[in-house]
Amino acid sequence: MPDRRTAAKLIRFHPDELREITECARRSGLTPARFIRETALGATPKARAHAADQPLLRELARVGRSLEHLARCARASQDAALAAKTTAALERHHALVRHVVQRHR
């Protein structure tokens, strides 16, 4: 394969087809041209987490780390009720993260 792409081919699409291709490319995190090229060459582009969700996932990770720290402190304190509550909160947090990640698969 050459390092640089120098050959071009004009392809015409119906506006609805181009909209669908553009949407599929966006979900895959690719440009429409790259999506078309990779798909035509046999690749199966996979949907990626939406860019708008990245700040949400980062914040959820920060909250999760804090909850894990609190759960460790609660277990170390020998306060069974507090440990149970923090563990339950951490489990709910993990379920929420799984839901957000699976929403964009």
RAVEN-V493547 format. One record per residue. N is the residue number from 1. RES is the residue in one small letter. SS is DSSP state (@ for helix, = for strand, . for the rest). PSI is psi in radians with two decimals (NA if undefined). D_FIRST is the distance of its C-alpha to the first C-alpha in Angstrom with 1 decimal. Layout:
<<N RES SS PSI D_FIRST> <N RES SS PSI D_FIRST>>
//
This chain:
<<1 m . 2.28 0.0> <2 p . 2.71 3.8> <3 d . -0.57 6.5> <4 r . 2.43 8.6> <5 r . 2.09 9.1> <6 t . -0.28 11.5> <7 a . 2.43 12.4> <8 a . 2.64 15.2> <9 k . 2.16 17.3> <10 l . 2.24 20.8> <11 i . 2.34 22.0> <12 r . 2.40 25.7> <13 f . 2.64 27.2> <14 h . 2.55 30.8> <15 p @ -0.65 31.9> <16 d @ -0.68 32.6> <17 e @ -0.77 29.1> <18 l @ -0.67 27.5> <19 r @ -0.77 30.0> <20 e @ -0.76 29.1> <21 i @ -0.78 25.3> <22 t @ -0.72 26.1> <23 e @ -0.77 28.4> <24 c @ -0.70 26.0> <25 a @ -0.76 23.3> <26 r @ -0.79 26.1> <27 r @ -0.50 27.2> <28 s @ -0.12 23.7> <29 g . 0.45 23.4> <30 l . 2.81 20.6> <31 t . 2.75 20.6> <32 p @ -0.71 21.1> <33 a @ -0.78 17.9> <34 r @ -0.68 15.8> <35 f @ -0.84 18.2> <36 i @ -0.82 17.7> <37 r @ -0.88 13.8> <38 e @ -0.68 13.9> <39 t @ -0.74 16.9> <40 a @ -0.51 15.6> <41 l . 0.14 12.7> <42 g . -0.05 15.4> <43 a . 2.68 16.1> <44 t . 1.59 19.7> <45 p . 2.42 20.3> <46 k . 2.53 23.5> <47 a . 2.43 26.3> <48 r . 2.81 26.8> <49 a . 2.37 30.1> <50 h . 2.41 31.1> <51 a @ -0.58 31.1> <52 a @ -0.41 34.8> <53 d @ -0.26 35.5> <54 q @ -0.83 34.1> <55 p @ -0.66 37.3> <56 l @ -0.80 39.3> <57 l @ -0.66 37.5> <58 r @ -0.76 37.9> <59 e @ -0.72 41.6> <60 l @ -0.64 42.0> <61 a @ -0.73 40.6> <62 r @ -0.77 43.2> <63 v @ -0.73 46.0> <64 g @ -0.74 44.9> <65 r @ -0.71 45.1> <66 s @ -0.75 48.5> <67 l @ -0.69 49.7> <68 e @ -0.73 48.5> <69 h @ -0.80 50.5> <70 l @ -0.70 53.5> <71 a @ -0.73 53.4> <72 r @ -0.76 53.3> <73 c @ -0.71 56.3> <74 a @ -0.72 58.2> <75 r @ -0.68 57.8> <76 a @ -0.47 59.0> <77 s . -0.14 61.9> <78 q . 0.27 63.3> <79 d . 1.73 63.8> <80 a @ -0.69 62.9> <81 a @ -0.78 63.2> <82 l @ -0.73 60.9> <83 a @ -0.73 58.3> <84 a @ -0.73 58.3> <85 k @ -0.76 57.9> <86 t @ -0.64 55.0> <87 t @ -0.72 53.3> <88 a @ -0.72 53.7> <89 a @ -0.69 52.3> <90 l @ -0.69 49.3> <91 e @ -0.69 48.8> <92 r @ -0.68 49.0> <93 h @ -0.80 46.5> <94 h @ -0.69 44.0> <95 a @ -0.71 44.6> <96 l @ -0.76 44.0> <97 v @ -0.79 40.7> <98 r @ -0.72 39.6> <99 h @ -0.79 40.7> <100 v @ -0.74 38.7> <101 v @ -0.74 35.5> <102 q @ -0.42 35.9> <103 r @ -0.50 36.7> <104 h . 0.33 33.1> <105 r . NA 31.4>>
//
